[in-house]
Amino acid sequence: MNDFQIEVLPGTPLGSLYFALSESGLAGLAFDGPGLKAWRGRFPAANADIASGALAGEVRAQLSAYFSGQRRIFDLPLDLSRLSDFQTRVLSAVSDVPFGHTSSYGEIASRIGRPRAYRAVGGANAANPIAIVIPCHRLVGVRGSLRGYGGGLDRKAWFLAHESRFSRVE
């Protein structure tokens, strides 16, 4: 089992954002709220800093730039070692959905060669430990309806509106 370093980015438009770092990279993100204690339980802390301060600083800088509309694509090392191959394939396809755009669960299922697996895609998307960086909020129902989001549909709507606003700014 990996050890993790927990860091925080305070003051985002949606509240404090916690992130877990491993020796391999960014392993998890979670907003302050009722599920934070359970989230922290999935990332046992190391006795000493196991990730460089440079990585923590870069995560903070890139997330801050995203929230201010100055970043559309993240360039961070990710630790997806706790995911299955299928989940990793789904989240890789989700990462390809451009800033300011959406895709349906069925479209992602087709992209990974499993066109009937849209429900399984939804499950893999729900298992995304690095929401925002892997933009699971960009997946919507077949008719554009908002479907489940671990941070709540109000946050999902906020992310989509935020990206829509800044995708028009060139």
ZANURO-72388 format. One line per 5 residues: their letters; for each residue x, y, z of N, C-alpha, C. Coordinates in steps of 0.1 Angstrom, whole numbers. Atoms other than C-alpha are relative to their C-alpha. Last residue first. Layout:
BEGIN
a = X Y Z X Y Z X Y Z ~ ...;
//
This chain:
BEGIN
evrsf = -12 4 7 -94 337 -266 11 9 2 ~ -11 -10 -1 -123 339 -243 12 -5 -7 ~ 3 -10 10 -152 317 -254 10 11 0 ~ -3 5 14 -138 287 -237 -3 10 -11 ~ -13 -3 4 -137 308 -205 4 -7 -13;
rseha = -4 -14 0 -174 311 -200 14 2 -5 ~ 8 -6 11 -182 275 -211 4 15 -1 ~ -7 3 13 -155 262 -188 -6 6 -12 ~ -13 -6 0 -170 280 -158 8 -2 -13 ~ 2 -14 2 -205 270 -167 13 7 -1;
lfwak = 4 -1 14 -195 233 -170 -2 15 -4 ~ -11 3 8 -176 235 -137 -3 2 -15 ~ -9 -11 -1 -205 252 -119 12 -2 -9 ~ 5 -11 8 -230 226 -133 9 12 1 ~ -2 4 14 -208 198 -119 -5 12 -9;
rdlgg = -14 -2 4 -206 216 -86 3 -3 -15 ~ -2 -14 0 -244 219 -83 15 3 -4 ~ 3 -6 13 -247 183 -95 2 15 0 ~ 14 -6 1 -229 171 -64 -2 7 -13 ~ 0 -13 -8 -191 165 -57 -14 7 0;
gygrl = -4 2 -14 -194 129 -67 0 12 8 ~ -13 -5 -2 -213 137 -99 3 0 15 ~ -7 1 -12 -244 120 -112 14 6 0 ~ 1 12 -8 -260 130 -144 9 0 11 ~ -10 2 -10 -266 164 -160 -3 -13 7;
sgrvg = 4 -2 -14 -287 162 -191 11 -3 10 ~ -6 -11 -6 -271 167 -225 -4 2 15 ~ 6 -13 5 -294 145 -244 5 12 7 ~ 1 0 15 -272 114 -241 -7 12 -5 ~ 9 10 5 -264 121 -204 -2 2 -15;
vlrhc = 14 -3 -3 -234 142 -195 -8 -11 -6 ~ 9 10 5 -197 137 -192 -14 3 4 ~ 3 -2 14 -176 169 -188 -9 -11 -6 ~ 12 -9 0 -177 167 -150 -4 3 -15 ~ 12 8 1 -153 137 -154 -13 8 0;
pivia = 12 -7 -1 -125 161 -162 -13 -8 -2 ~ 6 9 10 -94 142 -153 -15 5 1 ~ -11 3 8 -77 171 -136 -4 -10 -11 ~ -5 -13 5 -111 183 -124 12 -3 -9 ~ 9 -9 7 -118 150 -107 6 13 -2;
ipnaa = -7 -13 3 -87 130 -97 -9 9 -8 ~ -5 -6 -12 -100 99 -80 5 14 -1 ~ -11 -9 3 -123 89 -109 5 7 13 ~ -12 5 -7 -144 60 -96 12 10 -2 ~ 3 -2 -15 -176 77 -107 12 -3 8;
naggv = 0 -15 -1 -162 78 -143 -2 4 15 ~ -15 -4 0 -155 41 -140 1 15 2 ~ -7 5 -12 -191 35 -130 14 4 1 ~ 5 -8 -11 -205 57 -158 6 -4 14 ~ -7 -13 2 -183 39 -183 -4 10 12;
aryar = -13 2 -6 -198 7 -169 9 12 -2 ~ 2 0 -14 -232 21 -177 13 -3 7 ~ 1 -14 -5 -221 31 -212 -3 1 15 ~ -5 -1 -14 -208 -4 -219 -2 14 6 ~ 12 3 -9 -228 -10 -251 3 2 15;
prgir = 12 -9 1 -203 8 -273 -12 -3 8 ~ 10 8 -8 -172 -10 -259 -13 8 -1 ~ 3 12 7 -144 1 -283 -10 -9 7 ~ -9 11 -6 -129 27 -260 -3 -14 -6 ~ -14 -3 2 -143 55 -281 9 -10 5;
saieg = -4 3 14 -177 38 -283 15 3 -2 ~ 1 14 2 -180 38 -245 4 -4 -14 ~ -12 5 -5 -169 74 -244 1 -15 -1 ~ -11 -4 9 -197 83 -268 14 -5 6 ~ 1 9 12 -222 63 -247 11 4 -10;
yssth = -6 13 -5 -212 82 -215 1 -10 -12 ~ 9 9 -8 -219 114 -233 7 -13 4 ~ 2 12 7 -194 141 -242 -10 -9 8 ~ 5 12 -7 -191 177 -232 0 -12 -9 ~ 9 9 8 -171 207 -244 -5 -11 10;
gfpvd = 12 -7 6 -156 237 -227 -9 -8 -8 ~ 5 -10 -9 -122 221 -222 -11 7 -7 ~ -7 -14 -1 -117 193 -246 -7 9 10 ~ 11 -10 2 -128 157 -239 5 14 2 ~ -1 -6 13 -95 138 -242 -12 9 -4;
svasl = -11 -11 1 -92 133 -205 1 6 -13 ~ 6 -12 -6 -125 113 -206 10 12 0 ~ 9 -5 10 -108 88 -230 -7 13 5 ~ -9 -5 11 -79 83 -205 -9 7 -11 ~ -5 -13 -5 -105 80 -177 10 6 -10;
vrtqf = 11 -10 0 -122 52 -196 5 14 4 ~ 4 -3 14 -90 34 -203 -11 10 -1 ~ -10 -8 6 -79 37 -167 -2 3 -14 ~ 2 -14 -6 -112 24 -154 10 9 -6 ~ 12 -6 7 -109 -6 -178 -2 14 5;
dslrs = -4 -4 13 -73 -13 -166 -12 6 -7 ~ 0 11 9 -85 -12 -130 5 4 -14 ~ 11 2 9 -76 17 -108 2 -12 -8 ~ 11 7 -8 -54 19 -77 -12 -3 -9 ~ -3 13 -2 -23 27 -98 -11 -8 7;
ldlpl = 13 7 3 -38 59 -112 2 -15 3 ~ -1 14 -6 -9 80 -98 -14 -6 -1 ~ 12 6 -7 -8 111 -120 3 -14 5 ~ -1 14 -1 22 133 -131 -12 -6 9 ~ -5 5 -13 9 167 -139 2 -15 0;
dfirr = -13 7 4 3 187 -171 6 -4 14 ~ -9 3 -11 -33 199 -168 12 -8 -5 ~ -5 13 0 -52 214 -198 10 -1 12 ~ 10 9 5 -74 244 -198 4 -14 0 ~ -5 13 4 -55 269 -177 -11 -9 -4;
qgsfy = -12 -1 7 -60 306 -173 6 -13 -4 ~ 2 0 15 -96 306 -164 12 0 -8 ~ 0 -14 4 -90 317 -127 -2 0 -16 ~ 11 -7 -6 -101 282 -115 0 15 -4 ~ 12 5 5 -77 265 -139 -12 8 5;
aslqa = 1 -5 13 -48 287 -129 -13 -4 -7 ~ 3 -14 -1 -54 279 -93 -2 7 -13 ~ 14 -1 -4 -54 242 -101 -5 15 1 ~ 9 4 12 -22 245 -121 -15 1 4 ~ -1 -10 10 -4 265 -93 -9 -3 -12;
rvega = 7 -13 -4 -16 243 -65 0 10 -11 ~ 14 4 -1 -5 211 -83 -8 12 4 ~ 5 1 14 28 227 -92 -15 -3 0 ~ 1 -14 5 34 237 -55 -5 0 -15 ~ 12 -6 -7 26 202 -43 -2 14 -6;
lagsa = 12 6 6 50 188 -70 -12 6 7 ~ 2 -5 13 78 212 -60 -13 -5 -6 ~ 8 -12 -2 73 203 -23 -2 7 -14 ~ -7 -13 -1 84 169 -33 -9 12 2 ~ 1 -6 13 63 139 -24 8 13 1;
idana = -4 10 10 71 115 4 -1 6 -14 ~ 4 -5 14 70 141 32 6 -10 -10 ~ -8 -11 5 75 121 64 -5 4 -14 ~ -5 -6 -12 53 97 85 9 12 -4 ~ -13 5 -4 32 89 55 5 7 12;
apfrg = -12 -10 1 -4 96 53 13 -7 4 ~ -7 0 -12 -30 69 45 13 9 -1 ~ -14 -5 3 -50 80 15 8 0 13 ~ -5 8 11 -84 61 15 15 4 -4 ~ -3 14 -4 -91 74 50 5 -9 -11;
rwakl = -14 0 -6 -87 110 37 3 -14 5 ~ -10 -2 11 -117 104 14 14 -1 6 ~ -1 13 7 -138 91 43 10 0 -11 ~ -6 10 -10 -131 122 63 2 -13 -6 ~ -15 -2 -1 -137 145 33 7 -10 9;
gpgdf = -7 12 4 -172 131 25 15 1 2 ~ 3 12 -8 -191 157 45 8 -13 -4 ~ 15 3 -1 -174 187 30 -2 -13 8 ~ 4 0 -14 -140 201 19 -15 -3 1 ~ 3 -13 -6 -134 193 -17 -4 -3 14;
algal = 13 -1 -7 -116 162 -28 -2 14 6 ~ 5 -14 -3 -87 154 -51 -13 -1 7 ~ 14 -2 -3 -67 121 -54 -2 15 3 ~ 8 13 -1 -35 104 -66 -14 3 4 ~ 13 -3 -6 -13 132 -79 -9 -12 0;
gsesl = 6 -12 5 22 118 -86 -13 3 7 ~ 3 1 14 42 86 -84 -7 12 -6 ~ -13 -2 6 57 92 -49 -1 0 -15 ~ -8 12 -2 22 97 -38 14 3 -6 ~ -12 2 8 3 130 -35 6 -13 4;
afyls = -9 10 -5 -32 135 -21 11 -3 -11 ~ -5 10 10 -52 166 -28 10 -9 7 ~ -10 9 -6 -76 187 -7 6 -9 -11 ~ -1 12 9 -97 215 -23 13 -7 6 ~ -13 6 0 -110 243 0 1 -14 -7;
glptg = -5 3 -13 -142 259 -12 14 -6 0 ~ 9 10 -5 -160 260 -45 5 -5 14 ~ 14 -5 1 -146 293 -58 -10 -10 6 ~ 5 1 14 -112 281 -46 -14 5 0 ~ 5 -12 7 -100 296 -13 -4 -2 -15;
plvei = 11 -7 -6 -77 269 2 -5 11 -10 ~ 1 -13 7 -56 245 -18 -12 7 5 ~ 13 -7 2 -48 217 6 3 13 -8 ~ -2 -14 1 -21 190 9 -14 7 -2 ~ 12 -7 3 -22 153 19 3 15 1;
qfdnm = -1 -13 -6 10 133 15 -13 8 -3 ~ 4 -12 7 4 97 7 3 12 8 ~ 3 -11 -10 17 63 16 -2 13 -8 ~ -8 -13 1 13 35 -9 -3 9 12 ~ 8 -12 0 0 0 0 9 12 0;
//
